[in-house]
Structure formats: C-alpha cells, structure tokens
Amino acid sequence: MEALQSKIAIQINPNVYKKDPVSSELGIKIVREGILLLDELGFENFTFKKLAIKINSTEASIYRYFENKHNLLAYLTMWYWSWTENKIILKTLNIDSPEERLRRAIKCLTEEINEDKSVSHIDEIKLHNIVILESSKVYLCKTVQSDNESGFFLSYKSLVQRVADIILSIKPTFKYPHMLVSTIIEGAHHQRFFAHYLPRLTDTIEGEDAVTAFYTQLAERELNIEK
C-alpha cells in the first residue's frame, strides 16, 4: 500500500502558483512553515512578512512562488483535496461493492486526520485544521470567477466527481450526486468545527465518530442502501 501511495503524485494546477514549490528546498520550506504559521495565526493575521521571518528569508523570495497569500491558501487547500482523493483511490482499490466503496469514500471525506508519513513536508493534521477554518475563503471571495477560469478548483471538482461517480454506480437515476458529495464535505467541516468550538450545535457520542456515522447514514438513506 505504501509503495502504491508513493507512486500517486499530488497534482496542483500550475496557475495557482508562480513557481512550483516542490521544485526547490526553499519552496518546500515555504509550504511546510506556511502551514504551521497559518494554523497558528489564522489567515487574517498571516502575512508573507511573518513567514519570511520564520523561514529566515525575504518576502521577495516567497513572492517568487506565490502571487499572494490567497494563492498560497488555494495551493494548500487544493493539495489537501488531491491528497484526499488519493486516499479514496487507495481505500476503494479492489473493492467490488459500490456501496462499500461509498462508505469508505465518505469515511475519507469526514474522518479525523492522521499524519501521513509518506509526505514529509506536509503536516496533514494542521492542514486539516486550516481546511476546516479557512478553505471556504478560497472560493467565497470576489475573485472566485477568475480563479475558477484559471483552474484553481480542479482538485476539488475532481474529488467531488470521483465520489459522485460512485453514487451514480449505485443509483444511476439519483438527481443530486454532486450536491450530496459537497454537502457531506462542507457539512463535515462545520460539524468538526462545532465539536471543537461550539459543541451545543452538534452531537458528540462516546465511542463513535458521530460525524462520519451521520453522513454515512444520510447517504445510505438518500440512496436507499440497505446495510
């Protein structure tokens, strides 16, 4: 499994960045330390000046890789979606039952994140926190149309399409596959956020991952899947 995982590359649309950060040690450092600083400060308080100090470099060096912090956040978010899609590919490999493939896909979309040791420069746990708190800012903004035309959201669309295809293999007449998948993804983020900060807005059940259980049940009911 690890050998296969190492062969699956994370592909990010090059329009998101000016220079591919994985092409140099500095670029990798910008991504690695950028995740840590974004998680610590939040998007509003994060600046390239603060990141430059943290990596002992200059703002100009960071601007050679990313046009602005919005694009850096877009890069990190799209990396996360590609990584999640890769997890779904691996978890559903050689699984004949489309119902079981869907359950596994939903688990990948909604579960708590563990560290992926195959990617040394990415702290997936902190990146997951950033995605929960900040990822909507990538598309809930004035530049969403031009960003979309530039391909910023291809990773997210690919992920949603992959799971939507599983849904349609179960029920080809289902009218809302993309809506169901995006609802599961965004809803799971809200519930994780509520559980941590506003627990009275969600349900926590001892001995159960209530978020994954809820969205699995939701999908099964919508598709009339029998357990």
Secondary structure, DSSP 8 states (H G I E B T S, - for coil): -HHHHHHS-----GGG-SS-GGGSHHHHHHHHHHHHHHHHH-TTT--HHHHHHHTTS-HHHHHTT-SSHHHHHHHHHHHHHHHHHHHHHHHTTT---HHHHHHHHHHHHHS-----TT-TT--HHHHHHHHHHHTHHHHSSTTHHHHHHTTTTHHHHHHHHHHHHHHHHH-TT-S-HHHHHHHHHHHHHHHHHHHHH-GGGS---TTS-HHHHHHHHHHHHHHT---
